Amino acid sequence: NKVNTELSYLACSAALCALMWVPYVLARLNSWGLVATVSYPENPPDVPAWARRLQRAHNNMVENLVPFAGLVLVAQAAGISTSLTVLGATLFFYARLAHALVYTLGIPWVRTLSFTGGYVGMFLILVALVI
């Protein structure tokens, strides 16, 4: 069975989400040390600003991956795969990839635009489901 484009981008989005925590944890290990990282320190040292931003980007990705997955899976179950669903899934993935990068780098405005792009991608899939 060939996986369609929408499911491929869902898998890529899930993989992105699953990998986003790795640099943050490595930064924590570097800042806190191993013992503090694997325990529950009362007053842990701070991590670099980029790592805090990446953690927030990861949290945001988790929050957005759930509705994206729901929309893609409903479309899949309904046998709906159109240019609109493909565009929506493609837009979601690349917008979320950009969001992770620009959020981590601390680039304002582009972060908001990339977040909005991911949201528009989900909206396109929703439109394809209801029309």
trRosetta pair geometry for C-beta under 8 A, 3 or more apart (Angstrom, degrees):
i j d omega theta_ij theta_ji phi_ij phi_ji
3 7 4.7 -116 -175 92 97 122
3 8 5.3 125 118 -63 113 82
3 11 7.3 8 165 -9 155 140
4 7 5.3 89 58 16 73 101
4 8 6.9 -130 103 -9 36 93
4 76 7.4 179 43 -110 127 95
4 81 5.3 -83 -174 -122 156 150
5 8 5.5 -56 -147 35 31 115
5 9 6.4 24 158 -13 67 105
5 81 7.4 127 39 -162 91 115
5 86 4.7 36 87 -127 143 95
5 89 6.2 146 127 78 87 138
5 90 7.1 -22 163 -56 119 97
6 9 6.0 -58 -151 39 29 105
6 10 6.4 33 149 -21 63 104
6 72 4.9 178 160 -143 107 101
6 75 6.3 -70 152 90 168 134
6 76 6.8 -158 92 -65 126 94
6 81 6.2 -139 -1 -121 125 95
6 85 5.3 -28 -77 148 135 105
6 86 6.4 -101 -57 -93 84 51
6 88 7.8 18 -115 75 103 93
6 89 4.2 -172 -124 -49 65 159
6 125 7.5 114 -135 -113 127 122
7 10 5.3 -48 -146 34 37 116
7 11 6.4 39 153 -19 66 101
7 72 6.6 146 -83 165 52 122
7 76 6.2 71 -66 -91 108 136
8 11 5.8 -54 -152 36 31 110
8 12 6.4 29 150 -16 65 106
8 89 7.9 97 64 144 72 137
9 12 5.3 -48 -140 40 38 113
9 13 6.1 43 155 -23 66 104
9 72 7.6 -155 78 -109 93 145
9 89 3.9 137 61 159 145 103
9 90 6.0 -123 -87 -78 151 42
9 92 6.6 108 150 68 128 102
9 93 4.4 -119 -159 -38 102 134
10 13 5.7 -54 -146 36 29 112
10 14 6.4 30 153 -19 63 105
10 68 7.0 176 -114 133 83 99
10 69 5.8 103 -150 -111 115 70
10 72 4.6 -172 -70 103 130 167
10 73 7.7 108 -128 -51 164 78
10 89 6.9 -59 -42 -145 74 118
11 14 5.7 -53 -147 36 31 111
11 15 6.4 32 153 -19 64 106
12 15 5.6 -53 -147 37 32 112
12 16 6.3 37 152 -22 64 103
12 93 5.4 35 94 -138 120 136
13 16 5.6 -48 -148 33 32 114
13 17 6.4 33 152 -18 63 105
13 61 7.9 -168 -177 -170 87 104
13 65 5.9 168 142 -121 112 97
13 68 6.4 -77 134 113 166 147
13 69 7.9 -154 89 -66 129 84
13 92 6.6 -16 -86 124 142 107
13 93 5.2 -116 -67 -104 94 84
13 96 6.2 56 -130 65 99 153
14 17 5.6 -54 -149 37 32 113
14 18 6.2 31 152 -19 65 109
14 65 6.6 112 -91 -161 62 133
14 69 7.5 67 -70 -86 106 121
15 18 5.6 -55 -144 39 31 112
15 19 6.2 20 159 -12 65 111
16 19 6.1 -68 -147 42 26 102
16 20 6.4 41 156 -45 64 101
16 61 7.0 -124 114 -162 101 147
16 93 7.5 149 -8 -152 147 82
16 96 6.6 121 106 117 153 114
16 97 6.2 -106 -127 -89 150 80
16 100 6.9 -151 173 -21 115 157
17 20 5.9 -40 -146 6 29 117
17 58 7.1 117 -151 -151 65 75
17 61 4.8 -171 -107 134 91 122
17 62 6.2 122 -157 -78 123 61
17 65 5.2 -7 -66 -63 155 154
18 21 7.8 -61 178 18 31 101
19 22 5.6 -33 -171 2 62 121
20 23 7.6 -55 -175 29 42 95
20 24 7.4 31 142 -6 67 115
20 54 6.7 -169 176 177 91 94
20 57 6.7 -131 -171 104 137 98
20 58 4.2 172 116 -100 127 100
20 61 6.1 120 0 36 164 155
20 100 6.0 -114 -116 -137 121 134
21 24 5.4 -67 -159 45 50 115
21 25 5.8 46 150 -22 84 107
21 55 7.7 57 -120 -111 72 69
21 58 5.6 94 -71 -141 73 159
22 25 6.0 -58 -145 37 28 106
22 26 6.4 27 157 -17 64 107
23 26 5.5 -55 -146 38 34 113
23 27 6.3 37 155 -20 67 103
23 51 7.0 -144 129 -113 86 84
23 54 6.0 -68 86 164 112 168
23 104 7.9 35 91 -137 146 142
24 27 5.7 -55 -151 35 31 111
24 28 6.4 32 150 -19 65 105
24 47 7.4 54 -162 157 73 160
24 51 5.0 128 -128 -164 67 88
24 54 5.0 -159 -69 98 102 117
24 55 4.9 113 -133 -69 148 85
24 58 6.8 -82 -14 -11 148 145
25 28 5.4 -49 -147 36 36 115
25 29 6.4 42 151 -22 65 101
25 37 7.3 93 -166 -163 79 126
26 29 5.5 -47 -148 34 33 115
26 30 6.4 34 151 -19 63 105
27 30 5.6 -54 -149 37 33 113
27 31 6.2 20 156 -10 67 111
27 47 5.0 84 130 -166 109 115
27 48 5.6 -97 -163 28 130 101
27 50 7.6 -161 -102 83 159 89
27 51 3.7 -139 93 -92 160 145
27 54 7.9 123 11 45 145 135
28 31 5.9 -62 -141 45 30 102
28 32 5.3 -5 173 10 71 120
28 37 5.3 120 129 -115 104 106
28 47 5.4 -44 -87 -92 64 132
28 51 6.9 170 -47 169 70 146
29 32 6.6 -61 -114 53 18 88
29 33 7.2 21 -169 -151 51 7
29 34 6.4 24 -146 -82 91 58
29 37 5.1 -1 -93 -66 63 161
31 45 5.2 -151 158 100 96 116
31 46 6.8 -92 -177 95 144 41
31 47 4.8 -163 21 -106 160 63
31 48 7.1 -160 -64 -20 132 71
31 51 7.8 -146 -11 44 138 161
32 36 3.9 -126 170 89 106 122
32 37 4.9 136 87 -59 127 78
32 41 7.1 -163 -154 6 119 147
32 44 5.5 -20 -110 -162 119 108
32 45 5.6 -177 -93 44 62 100
32 47 7.6 -36 -32 -75 96 90
33 36 5.3 79 63 20 86 102
33 37 6.7 -155 91 -12 39 96
34 37 5.7 -63 -145 36 28 113
34 38 6.3 4 168 -2 67 111
35 38 6.6 -72 -149 45 23 94
35 39 6.1 -2 162 0 64 121
36 39 6.0 -74 -136 50 28 98
36 41 4.5 -1 -147 -39 97 135
36 44 5.8 136 172 -123 126 97
36 45 7.5 67 123 15 166 91
41 44 4.3 113 77 -74 125 81
47 51 4.2 -82 142 83 121 136
47 52 6.0 152 78 -51 101 81
48 51 4.8 94 62 4 80 103
48 52 7.4 -147 99 -4 43 84
49 52 5.7 -54 -150 35 37 111
49 53 6.4 36 152 -18 68 105
49 106 7.0 21 131 -68 117 135
50 53 5.6 -55 -150 38 34 112
50 54 6.3 36 151 -22 66 105
50 104 5.4 48 -169 180 88 76
50 105 7.1 14 -126 -93 107 30
50 106 7.0 -92 -98 -28 73 104
51 54 5.5 -48 -144 35 34 113
51 55 6.5 39 153 -22 63 101
52 55 5.7 -50 -152 32 32 113
52 56 6.7 30 150 -15 63 103
53 56 5.7 -55 -152 38 35 110
53 57 6.3 38 149 -21 67 104
53 103 5.3 -175 165 150 102 77
53 104 5.3 153 102 -117 110 35
53 105 7.9 -122 106 25 151 21
53 106 6.0 -120 -77 -72 167 77
54 57 5.4 -50 -145 37 35 114
54 58 6.3 40 153 -22 65 102
54 100 7.3 47 -136 -167 76 82
54 103 7.1 133 -92 106 41 99
54 104 4.5 36 -78 -106 88 101
55 58 5.6 -51 -149 33 32 114
55 59 6.6 35 151 -19 63 102
56 59 5.6 -48 -148 34 35 113
56 60 6.4 36 152 -19 64 105
56 103 6.8 -134 87 169 96 128
57 60 5.6 -55 -149 38 32 113
57 61 6.4 36 150 -23 65 104
57 99 6.4 165 -148 134 106 86
57 100 4.8 124 157 -123 136 59
57 103 3.9 146 -81 90 120 145
57 104 6.0 -62 1 -51 153 79
58 61 5.5 -51 -148 32 33 113
58 62 6.6 37 152 -21 64 100
58 100 7.6 60 -69 -123 59 104
59 62 5.7 -51 -153 31 33 113
59 63 6.6 32 150 -17 64 106
60 63 5.6 -54 -151 37 34 113
60 64 6.3 19 156 -8 67 111
60 99 7.3 -112 104 148 132 132
60 103 7.6 -169 37 -102 142 169
60 115 7.3 -59 167 -116 140 113
61 64 6.0 -66 -144 46 30 101
61 65 5.8 39 157 -34 69 107
61 96 6.0 99 -119 -168 97 117
61 99 7.6 159 -76 94 91 124
61 100 6.7 17 -61 -76 132 106
62 65 5.9 -48 -138 25 26 114
62 66 7.3 33 162 -25 56 98
63 66 6.8 -56 -169 19 27 109
64 67 6.6 -58 -158 42 45 97
64 68 6.0 43 151 -19 73 114
64 96 6.8 -168 96 -104 138 122
64 118 5.9 33 172 139 151 135
64 119 7.6 -94 -133 -77 124 70
64 122 7.6 -129 -168 -44 93 141
65 68 5.6 -63 -145 44 32 114
65 69 5.9 35 158 -23 70 108
66 69 6.0 -55 -146 35 24 109
66 70 6.5 26 155 -19 60 107
67 70 5.4 -52 -146 36 37 116
67 71 6.3 36 157 -19 68 103
67 122 6.0 41 118 -149 109 145
68 71 6.0 -57 -151 36 29 108
68 72 6.3 24 155 -14 66 109
68 89 8.0 117 -172 -119 104 68
68 92 5.5 137 -131 -172 132 152
68 118 7.7 -57 -76 178 132 98
68 121 7.5 18 -119 106 111 109
68 122 5.4 -99 -93 -93 74 106
68 125 7.8 100 -144 30 62 154
69 72 5.9 -58 -144 40 30 108
69 73 6.0 24 160 -15 67 112
70 73 6.0 -62 -143 41 25 106
70 74 6.2 24 159 -18 64 108
71 74 5.9 -55 -145 36 28 109
71 75 6.3 28 156 -17 63 107
71 88 7.8 -89 129 137 137 139
71 122 5.8 148 7 -153 160 80
71 125 4.3 95 152 113 128 133
71 126 5.9 -71 -127 -64 129 72
71 129 7.0 -124 -154 -29 84 141
72 75 5.8 -57 -151 38 30 111
72 76 6.2 32 151 -21 65 107
72 85 7.8 124 -118 -172 66 107
72 89 6.2 82 -101 -99 115 115
72 125 6.6 -55 -72 -152 58 155
73 76 5.4 -49 -144 36 35 115
73 77 6.2 35 156 -19 66 104
74 77 5.7 -54 -145 38 31 110
74 78 6.2 21 157 -10 65 112
74 129 6.2 27 113 -120 119 142
75 78 5.9 -64 -144 45 28 105
75 80 4.5 -92 -158 74 78 100
75 81 6.8 109 152 -74 109 58
75 85 5.3 148 -169 -131 157 142
75 125 6.0 -91 -44 -168 142 102
75 128 6.6 33 -115 99 125 119
75 129 5.9 -104 -83 -80 85 100
76 79 7.7 32 177 -72 29 28
76 80 7.9 -82 -52 50 19 67
76 81 7.7 44 -99 -63 56 100
78 129 7.0 111 40 -133 159 87
80 85 6.2 138 130 -44 90 151
80 128 5.9 151 156 142 128 106
80 129 6.3 153 73 -99 164 62
81 85 5.6 -109 -136 72 43 138
81 86 7.0 63 -176 -51 80 92
82 85 5.1 98 46 9 69 96
82 86 7.0 -130 98 0 37 90
82 128 5.2 -171 45 -143 122 127
83 86 5.6 -55 -145 41 33 113
83 87 6.1 36 155 -20 66 107
84 87 5.8 -52 -143 38 28 110
84 88 6.2 31 155 -21 62 108
84 124 5.2 -153 180 172 84 96
84 125 7.3 161 132 -90 87 36
84 127 6.3 -99 172 87 141 104
84 128 4.1 170 95 -73 122 114
85 88 5.5 -52 -144 37 31 115
85 89 6.3 29 158 -16 65 106
85 124 7.2 177 -92 125 31 93
85 125 5.2 69 -125 -118 72 78
85 128 4.7 -116 -56 75 87 170
86 89 6.1 -56 -145 38 28 106
86 90 6.1 26 156 -17 63 112
87 90 5.8 -59 -144 41 28 111
87 91 5.9 28 159 -19 66 111
87 121 7.6 -146 128 -128 63 76
87 124 5.7 -87 92 152 98 158
88 91 5.8 -57 -143 39 25 110
88 92 6.3 29 156 -23 62 106
88 120 7.8 -139 -126 126 75 60
88 121 4.4 124 -169 -172 59 62
88 122 6.6 120 -176 -76 112 13
88 123 7.3 -153 -127 65 117 46
88 124 3.3 -162 -81 80 106 109
88 125 3.9 -172 118 -43 158 81
88 128 7.0 -126 -6 -2 142 126
89 92 5.7 -50 -147 32 30 114
89 93 6.6 26 158 -16 63 105
89 121 6.6 135 -66 180 12 114
89 125 6.7 79 -51 -73 75 123
90 93 6.2 -58 -152 35 28 106
90 94 6.4 8 162 -2 65 111
90 121 7.3 -151 66 -130 46 122
91 94 6.4 -66 -142 46 26 98
91 95 5.6 24 164 -18 66 118
91 117 5.8 -133 176 171 96 89
91 118 7.2 178 132 -103 80 34
91 120 6.2 -70 141 92 144 95
91 121 3.5 -170 89 -87 100 106
91 124 6.9 82 38 18 139 142
92 95 6.0 -65 -142 41 20 108
92 96 6.1 15 163 -15 62 113
92 117 7.9 177 -97 129 31 76
92 118 5.0 70 -140 -145 61 70
92 121 3.3 -161 -53 111 75 149
92 122 6.1 86 -93 -49 123 70
92 125 8.0 -12 -33 -18 134 126
93 96 6.0 -64 -148 39 24 106
93 97 6.3 25 155 -19 64 107
93 121 7.7 -173 1 -168 53 167
94 97 5.5 -48 -144 35 35 114
94 98 6.3 36 155 -17 64 104
94 117 7.6 -66 91 136 81 135
95 98 5.7 -54 -149 39 31 111
95 99 6.2 38 149 -26 64 105
95 114 4.9 166 -169 -168 73 69
95 115 7.4 156 158 -79 109 8
95 116 7.8 -113 -166 75 138 45
95 117 3.2 -163 -116 101 135 111
95 118 4.0 -161 101 -55 123 71
95 120 7.7 138 -57 45 167 94
95 121 6.1 -165 21 -17 134 129
96 99 5.2 -45 -142 32 35 119
96 100 6.6 40 156 -21 63 98
96 114 7.4 149 -81 159 20 101
96 118 4.8 81 -59 -98 82 133
97 100 6.0 -51 -153 31 30 110
97 101 6.7 23 152 -13 62 108
98 101 5.8 -62 -151 41 33 109
98 102 5.9 15 162 -7 72 112
98 110 7.3 -105 160 161 110 101
98 114 4.1 -145 101 -126 107 136
98 117 7.3 25 56 56 132 144
99 102 6.4 -61 -135 45 24 97
99 103 5.7 25 165 -20 64 114
99 111 6.3 82 -142 -150 68 62
99 114 3.9 -172 -69 118 74 120
99 115 5.4 100 -116 -68 130 63
99 117 7.9 -160 -49 53 105 103
99 118 6.4 -36 -24 -23 142 133
100 103 6.1 -57 -139 38 21 110
100 104 6.2 21 161 -18 59 112
101 104 6.0 -61 -150 37 25 109
101 105 6.3 11 158 -7 64 113
102 105 5.6 -59 -140 48 34 107
102 107 4.2 -76 -163 56 91 114
102 110 4.5 -120 -156 105 158 112
102 111 4.8 -156 112 -74 110 70
102 114 6.0 143 34 4 133 146
103 106 7.6 33 176 -72 29 32
103 107 7.9 -78 -60 42 22 74
103 111 5.0 100 -79 -126 71 118
107 110 4.8 -9 123 46 116 120
107 111 6.1 154 83 -36 70 91
108 111 6.2 -56 -132 21 31 111
108 112 7.4 17 -177 -6 63 104
109 112 5.9 -56 -149 35 26 107
109 113 6.4 23 154 -15 63 107
110 113 5.4 -53 -144 40 35 113
110 114 6.1 34 156 -19 68 105
111 114 6.1 -59 -148 38 25 106
111 115 6.4 28 153 -20 62 106
112 115 5.6 -51 -147 35 32 113
112 116 6.3 33 153 -19 64 106
113 116 5.6 -55 -149 37 31 112
113 117 6.4 38 150 -25 64 102
114 117 5.3 -44 -148 29 37 118
114 118 6.8 39 153 -18 63 98
115 118 6.0 -56 -159 33 33 110
115 119 6.6 30 147 -16 65 107
116 119 5.5 -56 -149 38 36 113
116 120 6.2 40 151 -22 68 103
117 120 5.6 -51 -147 34 32 112
117 121 6.6 39 151 -24 62 101
118 121 5.5 -49 -154 29 34 117
118 122 6.9 33 150 -15 64 99
119 122 5.8 -51 -155 34 36 109
119 123 6.4 38 147 -21 66 106
120 123 5.4 -54 -147 37 35 115
120 124 6.5 42 153 -26 66 99
121 124 5.8 -49 -152 27 31 112
121 125 7.0 28 152 -14 61 102
122 125 5.8 -56 -157 35 37 110
122 126 6.4 38 148 -20 68 106
123 126 5.4 -53 -149 37 36 115
123 127 6.3 41 152 -23 67 101
124 127 5.6 -48 -148 33 33 114
124 128 6.6 34 151 -19 63 103
125 128 5.6 -52 -152 35 34 113
125 129 6.6 34 150 -21 64 105
126 129 5.6 -56 -152 33 34 113
126 130 6.5 10 159 -4 68 111
127 130 6.3 -71 -145 45 29 96
127 131 6.0 16 166 -16 70 115
128 131 6.5 -57 -129 36 24 101
